[in-house]
Amino acid sequence: WTLRFGNEVRPETEYFKEIDKKADTKVVSAIEKVIKKQTKNWTPEMASDPVQESLLKLIAEKKDQLKPRKKGKKDKSVSAANDSNVIDIMDALRKSLEKDRQTRKAS
């Protein structure tokens, strides 16, 4: 949508100055009636922007995903271990050695 200032728009007489010479008056009056019948005052509902609507929908979905969710009742020791990003290095080393032993036995 482009809105222009009044000085940027040419007057309609420049566009339609040759119509009266070439057009049939009955046809012109019929077209004018149709145009008047179809003409409405502009409202914001007339202009929809599907791109903006899609973006607003995506933003709302992302906001919903970022909201913290309430957690259900769980064992506190399990949830405390899962919530933390601290890794027990001994457990990780044992798992690594176990995988290494399994690959050596398979070979």
C-alpha positions as CSV (number, residue, x, y, z in Angstrom):
1,W,0.0,0.0,0.0
2,T,1.4,3.4,-1.0
3,L,-0.1,6.6,0.3
4,R,0.9,9.7,-1.5
5,F,0.8,13.4,-0.7
6,G,-1.7,15.6,-2.6
7,N,1.1,17.3,-4.6
8,E,2.4,13.8,-5.8
9,V,-0.9,12.8,-7.3
10,R,-2.0,14.1,-10.7
11,P,-5.5,15.5,-11.0
12,E,-8.1,13.2,-12.5
13,T,-8.9,15.6,-15.3
14,E,-5.5,14.6,-16.8
15,Y,-6.4,11.0,-16.8
16,F,-10.0,11.3,-18.1
17,K,-9.8,14.4,-20.4
18,E,-10.2,12.4,-23.6
19,I,-13.0,10.1,-22.4
20,D,-15.8,12.5,-23.1
21,K,-14.7,12.8,-26.7
22,K,-14.6,9.1,-27.4
23,A,-17.1,7.6,-25.0
24,D,-20.9,7.2,-25.4
25,T,-22.7,9.2,-22.8
26,K,-25.1,6.4,-21.9
27,V,-22.2,4.1,-21.2
28,V,-20.4,6.7,-19.1
29,S,-23.5,7.4,-17.0
30,A,-24.1,3.6,-16.5
31,I,-20.4,3.1,-15.4
32,E,-20.6,6.1,-13.1
33,K,-23.7,4.5,-11.4
34,V,-21.9,1.2,-11.0
35,I,-18.9,3.0,-9.5
36,K,-21.0,5.0,-7.1
37,K,-22.8,1.8,-6.1
38,Q,-19.5,0.0,-5.4
39,T,-17.8,2.9,-3.7
40,K,-17.3,2.6,0.1
41,N,-15.5,4.7,2.7
42,W,-12.2,3.1,3.6
43,T,-11.9,1.1,6.8
44,P,-8.9,-0.7,8.2
45,E,-10.7,-4.1,7.7
46,M,-10.5,-3.6,4.0
47,A,-6.7,-3.8,4.0
48,S,-5.3,-7.1,5.2
49,D,-1.7,-8.0,5.1
50,P,-1.3,-11.8,5.1
51,V,2.5,-11.5,5.7
52,Q,2.0,-9.4,8.8
53,E,-0.8,-11.7,10.0
54,S,1.5,-14.8,9.6
55,L,4.4,-13.0,11.4
56,L,2.1,-12.1,14.3
57,K,0.9,-15.7,14.5
58,L,4.5,-17.0,14.6
59,I,5.5,-14.5,17.3
60,A,2.5,-15.5,19.4
61,E,3.5,-19.2,19.0
62,K,7.1,-18.5,20.0
63,K,6.0,-16.5,23.1
64,D,3.8,-19.5,24.1
65,Q,6.8,-21.9,23.7
66,L,9.0,-19.6,25.8
67,K,6.6,-19.4,28.8
68,P,7.7,-21.5,31.7
69,R,5.5,-24.5,32.2
70,K,4.4,-25.8,35.6
71,K,6.0,-29.0,36.5
72,G,4.0,-31.9,37.9
73,K,4.8,-33.7,41.2
74,K,8.0,-35.7,40.8
75,D,10.6,-37.2,43.0
76,K,12.6,-34.2,44.2
77,S,16.0,-36.0,44.0
78,V,15.3,-37.0,40.4
79,S,14.1,-33.6,39.3
80,A,17.0,-31.8,41.0
81,A,19.5,-34.0,39.1
82,N,17.7,-33.5,35.8
83,D,17.3,-29.7,36.2
84,S,21.0,-29.2,36.7
85,N,23.5,-29.1,33.9
86,V,26.2,-30.6,36.1
87,I,27.4,-34.0,35.0
88,D,28.8,-36.6,37.3
89,I,32.1,-37.2,35.7
90,M,32.6,-40.6,37.2
91,D,29.3,-41.8,35.7
92,A,30.2,-40.4,32.3
93,L,33.6,-42.1,32.5
94,R,32.0,-45.5,33.4
95,K,29.6,-45.2,30.5
96,S,32.4,-44.3,28.1
97,L,34.5,-47.3,29.3
98,E,31.5,-49.6,29.1
99,K,31.0,-48.6,25.4
100,D,34.7,-49.0,24.7
101,R,34.6,-52.5,26.2
102,Q,31.6,-53.5,24.2
103,T,33.1,-52.3,20.9
104,R,36.3,-54.3,21.6
105,K,34.4,-57.5,22.4
106,A,32.3,-57.1,19.2
107,S,35.5,-56.8,17.1
